[in-house]
Amino acid sequence: MEIENFEIHRPVLLKEVLEIFDPEPGEIFIDATINGGGHARAILERVGLVGRVIGIEWDSELIRLLKSDAVLTKAGNLTLIHANYRDIDTVIPHEIRGSIKGILFDFGYSSYHIASAQRGFSFSKDGTLDMRYNKHGAGITAKDIINTWPEESIADLLQEYGEERFARRIANRIAAARKTSAITKTSELVRIIESAVRSPRGRIHPATRTFQALRIRVNDELENIRNGLLGAASALRPGGIIIAISFHSLEDRIVKDFFRRMARGGNAEIITKKPVTAAREEREQNPRARSAKLRALRITK
């Protein structure tokens, strides 16, 4: 994919992130999910040449595109690390531990992934049922789950990770369809789901929750969030801030519970008493921002 298409990804809640972090020249920040670099670009402008941003990205294709962006990398104050943010505690350079002012997590998937049909993330574009963020890595794919898991296990997955009320019906249709031939394409899965869920859901496509559940399981997203938050808390300087932007209730619940435990333990204070959401103007300009919730925590010890 070309760089110009790659840059269609807009950072959500950018104004709010900058207000909370308040980056100043010479400070160090980590964008643990750098994605298209939108948040990182704005932070880099404020920390200047004497500051530093570490960008972590799991997808090797995105790392390649970021490295080829001359505007983003020309100053030399951005360090890109190809890693899963769950390993943040081990991949952060040793010399900056305890000096980091802020760590950002944006748990939403990228516009790049949706636009890349062959990655299998989109139910509106036909592609292989893959859904791995790091397609060159090992691990289970959505195709593996759909074609090899027992019907009951698929139903449990859709219910737990997709909060899908029609989970049993969808799993039953999947199990019946794969008896004829393997389900390998996103379009095939969408047709099966639509045959099981005929009732309209307003703005939500019938396949939304099933695709969410598969993506979460393929990439182990919820466990990644738990490990990433824990690692971030141990790496920050006193007074350092964690910002986490979530896009559905499962992610937000993990963030909220972690922040509350940290605050109760006397190791941190919650900055955002309620989740911060996008203003009307941003929601209208960037549909991805509609479900975004931002929470922030300051480390005190």
C-alpha positions as CSV (number, residue, x, y, z in Angstrom):
1,M,0.0,0.0,0.0
2,E,1.2,3.5,-0.9
3,I,2.2,6.0,1.8
4,E,-0.6,8.4,0.8
5,N,-3.2,5.7,1.5
6,F,-1.5,4.8,4.7
7,E,-1.8,8.3,6.0
8,I,-5.6,8.2,5.9
9,H,-5.5,7.0,9.5
10,R,-6.4,9.9,11.7
11,P,-5.4,9.9,15.3
12,V,-8.4,10.1,17.7
13,L,-8.6,12.5,20.6
14,L,-5.3,14.1,19.7
15,K,-6.2,17.5,21.3
16,E,-7.0,15.7,24.6
17,V,-3.9,13.6,24.5
18,L,-1.7,16.7,24.1
19,E,-3.5,18.5,26.9
20,I,-3.0,15.7,29.4
21,F,0.6,14.9,28.4
22,D,1.6,18.6,28.0
23,P,4.8,17.7,26.1
24,E,7.7,20.0,26.6
25,P,11.2,20.3,24.9
26,G,13.6,17.6,25.9
27,E,11.0,15.2,27.3
28,I,10.6,11.5,26.5
29,F,7.4,9.8,25.5
30,I,6.4,6.3,24.2
31,D,3.7,5.7,21.7
32,A,3.1,2.0,22.4
33,T,0.8,1.6,19.4
34,I,2.3,4.1,16.9
35,N,0.2,2.8,14.0
36,G,0.2,5.6,11.4
37,G,2.2,8.0,13.6
38,G,-0.5,10.6,14.1
39,H,-0.1,11.0,17.8
40,A,3.7,10.6,17.6
41,R,4.0,13.4,15.0
42,A,2.3,15.9,17.3
43,I,4.3,14.9,20.3
44,L,7.6,15.1,18.3
45,E,6.8,18.7,17.3
46,R,6.5,19.6,21.0
47,V,9.5,17.8,22.5
48,G,11.8,19.1,19.8
49,L,15.2,17.9,18.7
50,V,16.4,17.4,22.2
51,G,13.3,15.3,23.1
52,R,12.6,11.7,22.1
53,V,9.6,9.5,21.1
54,I,9.8,5.7,21.1
55,G,7.3,4.2,18.7
56,I,6.3,0.5,19.2
57,E,4.4,-1.3,16.4
58,W,3.6,-5.0,16.1
59,D,2.9,-5.0,12.4
60,S,6.1,-5.3,10.3
61,E,4.4,-3.7,7.3
62,L,3.6,-0.6,9.3
63,I,7.1,-0.4,10.6
64,R,8.4,-0.5,7.0
65,L,6.0,2.3,6.0
66,L,6.9,4.5,9.0
67,K,10.6,4.1,8.3
68,S,10.1,5.3,4.7
69,D,8.3,8.4,5.9
70,A,11.1,11.1,5.5
71,V,9.1,13.8,7.3
72,L,8.5,11.6,10.4
73,T,12.0,10.3,10.7
74,K,14.2,13.1,9.4
75,A,14.9,14.7,12.8
76,G,16.3,11.5,14.2
77,N,14.4,11.9,17.5
78,L,12.0,9.0,16.7
79,T,13.0,5.4,17.5
80,L,10.9,2.7,16.0
81,I,10.7,-0.7,17.6
82,H,9.1,-3.7,16.0
83,A,7.4,-5.4,18.9
84,N,4.1,-6.2,20.6
85,Y,3.2,-3.6,23.2
86,R,2.6,-6.4,25.7
87,D,6.4,-6.7,25.9
88,I,6.9,-3.0,26.6
89,D,8.7,-3.7,29.8
90,T,11.4,-5.6,28.0
91,V,11.8,-3.6,24.8
92,I,12.1,-0.1,26.2
93,P,15.8,1.0,26.1
94,H,17.3,0.6,29.5
95,E,18.8,4.1,29.5
96,I,15.4,5.9,29.4
97,R,13.6,3.8,32.1
98,G,12.5,6.1,34.9
99,S,12.8,9.1,32.6
100,I,9.7,8.7,30.5
101,K,7.0,11.3,31.0
102,G,4.1,9.6,29.2
103,I,3.1,6.3,27.5
104,L,0.2,6.2,25.1
105,F,-1.9,3.2,24.1
106,D,-4.4,3.5,21.3
107,F,-6.1,0.1,21.2
108,G,-8.0,0.6,18.0
109,Y,-7.1,-1.1,14.7
110,S,-5.6,0.9,11.9
111,S,-7.3,2.4,8.8
112,Y,-4.4,0.7,7.1
113,H,-5.6,-2.7,8.2
114,I,-9.2,-2.0,7.1
115,A,-8.0,-0.7,3.7
116,S,-5.8,-3.8,3.1
117,A,-8.4,-6.3,2.0
118,Q,-6.0,-9.3,2.1
119,R,-5.4,-8.8,5.8
120,G,-9.0,-10.0,6.5
121,F,-10.0,-7.3,9.0
122,S,-12.8,-5.8,6.9
123,F,-16.2,-7.2,6.3
124,S,-16.8,-4.8,3.5
125,K,-13.8,-5.9,1.4
126,D,-13.2,-9.5,0.3
127,G,-10.0,-11.0,1.5
128,T,-8.4,-14.0,3.2
129,L,-9.6,-14.7,6.7
130,D,-6.3,-13.9,8.4
131,M,-6.7,-11.0,10.9
132,R,-3.2,-11.3,12.3
133,Y,-1.6,-7.8,13.0
134,N,1.8,-9.3,12.4
135,K,1.1,-11.4,9.3
136,H,4.7,-12.6,9.1
137,G,4.5,-14.1,12.6
138,A,3.2,-17.4,13.8
139,G,-0.1,-17.9,15.4
140,I,-3.7,-18.9,14.7
141,T,-5.7,-17.2,12.0
142,A,-9.4,-16.4,11.8
143,K,-9.6,-19.1,9.1
144,D,-8.2,-21.7,11.5
145,I,-10.8,-20.8,14.1
146,I,-13.8,-20.8,11.7
147,N,-12.8,-24.1,10.1
148,T,-11.4,-26.2,13.0
149,W,-13.0,-25.1,16.2
150,P,-16.0,-27.0,17.5
151,E,-19.3,-25.2,17.0
152,E,-19.8,-24.7,20.8
153,S,-16.3,-23.1,21.1
154,I,-17.0,-20.7,18.3
155,A,-20.3,-19.7,19.9
156,D,-18.6,-19.1,23.3
157,L,-15.9,-17.0,21.5
158,L,-18.5,-14.8,19.8
159,Q,-20.4,-14.3,23.0
160,E,-17.4,-13.6,25.2
161,Y,-15.3,-11.4,22.9
162,G,-18.0,-10.1,20.5
163,E,-20.8,-9.8,23.0
164,E,-22.9,-11.2,20.2
165,R,-26.5,-12.0,21.1
166,F,-26.9,-14.3,18.1
167,A,-23.6,-16.3,18.8
168,R,-25.2,-19.7,18.9
169,R,-27.1,-19.2,15.7
170,I,-24.1,-17.8,13.8
171,A,-21.9,-20.7,15.1
172,N,-24.5,-23.2,13.9
173,R,-24.6,-21.7,10.4
174,I,-20.7,-21.7,10.3
175,A,-20.6,-25.3,11.3
176,A,-23.1,-26.3,8.6
177,A,-21.4,-24.3,5.9
178,R,-18.0,-25.7,6.4
179,K,-19.2,-29.2,5.9
180,T,-19.6,-28.4,2.2
181,S,-16.3,-26.5,1.8
182,A,-13.8,-24.6,3.9
183,I,-14.6,-21.0,4.7
184,T,-11.5,-19.0,3.5
185,K,-12.8,-15.6,2.5
186,T,-14.3,-12.7,4.5
187,S,-17.1,-12.4,2.0
188,E,-18.1,-16.1,2.6
189,L,-18.2,-15.5,6.4
190,V,-20.2,-12.3,6.0
191,R,-22.8,-14.1,3.9
192,I,-23.1,-16.8,6.5
193,I,-23.6,-14.3,9.3
194,E,-26.1,-12.3,7.3
195,S,-28.1,-15.5,6.8
196,A,-28.2,-16.1,10.5
197,V,-28.8,-12.5,11.6
198,R,-31.6,-11.0,9.4
199,S,-32.9,-8.4,11.8
200,P,-31.6,-4.9,11.2
201,R,-29.3,-3.3,13.8
202,G,-29.3,0.3,12.8
203,R,-25.8,1.5,12.1
204,I,-24.1,-1.7,13.1
205,H,-23.4,-4.3,10.4
206,P,-24.4,-7.8,11.3
207,A,-20.8,-9.0,11.0
208,T,-19.3,-6.4,13.3
209,R,-19.3,-8.3,16.5
210,T,-18.2,-11.6,14.9
211,F,-15.2,-9.9,13.3
212,Q,-14.4,-8.2,16.5
213,A,-14.4,-11.5,18.4
214,L,-12.2,-13.2,15.9
215,R,-9.7,-10.3,15.8
216,I,-9.4,-10.2,19.6
217,R,-8.8,-14.0,19.8
218,V,-6.3,-14.1,16.9
219,N,-4.2,-11.4,18.4
220,D,-4.8,-12.1,22.1
221,E,-5.7,-8.5,22.4
222,L,-7.1,-8.4,25.9
223,E,-4.1,-10.2,27.5
224,N,-1.8,-7.8,25.5
225,I,-3.6,-4.9,27.2
226,R,-3.2,-6.3,30.7
227,N,0.5,-6.9,30.2
228,G,1.2,-3.7,28.4
229,L,-0.4,-1.5,31.1
230,L,1.5,-3.3,33.8
231,G,4.8,-2.9,32.0
232,A,4.1,0.8,31.3
233,A,3.5,1.5,34.9
234,S,6.9,0.2,36.0
235,A,8.8,2.2,33.3
236,L,7.5,5.7,33.9
237,R,9.2,8.3,36.0
238,P,7.4,9.6,39.2
239,G,4.6,11.8,37.9
240,G,4.6,10.0,34.6
241,I,1.3,9.5,32.8
242,I,-0.4,6.5,31.1
243,I,-3.1,7.4,28.5
244,A,-5.2,4.5,27.2
245,I,-7.8,4.9,24.4
246,S,-10.2,2.0,24.0
247,F,-12.9,1.4,21.5
248,H,-15.2,-1.2,23.1
249,S,-16.4,-2.2,26.5
250,L,-14.0,-5.2,26.9
251,E,-11.0,-3.0,26.4
252,D,-12.3,-0.2,28.6
253,R,-13.2,-2.5,31.4
254,I,-9.6,-3.8,31.6
255,V,-8.2,-0.2,31.6
256,K,-10.7,1.0,34.2
257,D,-10.0,-1.9,36.5
258,F,-6.2,-1.6,36.2
259,F,-6.3,2.1,36.9
260,R,-8.5,1.6,40.0
261,R,-6.2,-1.1,41.4
262,M,-3.2,1.2,40.9
263,A,-5.0,4.1,42.7
264,R,-6.2,1.9,45.6
265,G,-2.7,0.6,46.1
266,G,-1.4,4.2,46.6
267,N,0.8,4.0,43.5
268,A,-1.1,6.3,41.2
269,E,-3.9,8.7,40.9
270,I,-6.6,8.7,38.2
271,I,-6.6,11.9,36.1
272,T,-9.8,11.2,34.3
273,K,-12.7,10.5,36.8
274,K,-14.9,9.7,33.8
275,P,-13.7,8.5,30.3
276,V,-13.0,11.4,27.9
277,T,-14.9,11.1,24.6
278,A,-14.6,12.9,21.3
279,A,-16.3,16.2,20.8
280,R,-19.2,16.4,18.2
281,E,-17.0,18.0,15.5
282,E,-14.4,15.2,15.7
283,R,-17.1,12.5,15.7
284,E,-18.5,14.0,12.5
285,Q,-15.1,14.3,10.8
286,N,-13.7,10.9,12.0
287,P,-16.2,8.1,12.5
288,R,-13.6,6.0,14.3
289,A,-13.7,8.6,17.1
290,R,-17.4,7.8,17.9
291,S,-16.7,4.9,20.2
292,A,-13.3,6.1,21.6
293,K,-12.9,6.4,25.3
294,L,-9.8,7.9,26.9
295,R,-8.6,7.3,30.4
296,A,-5.5,8.7,32.1
297,L,-3.4,7.7,35.1
298,R,-0.6,9.5,36.9
299,I,2.1,7.4,38.6
300,T,2.9,8.8,42.0
301,K,5.6,6.3,43.2
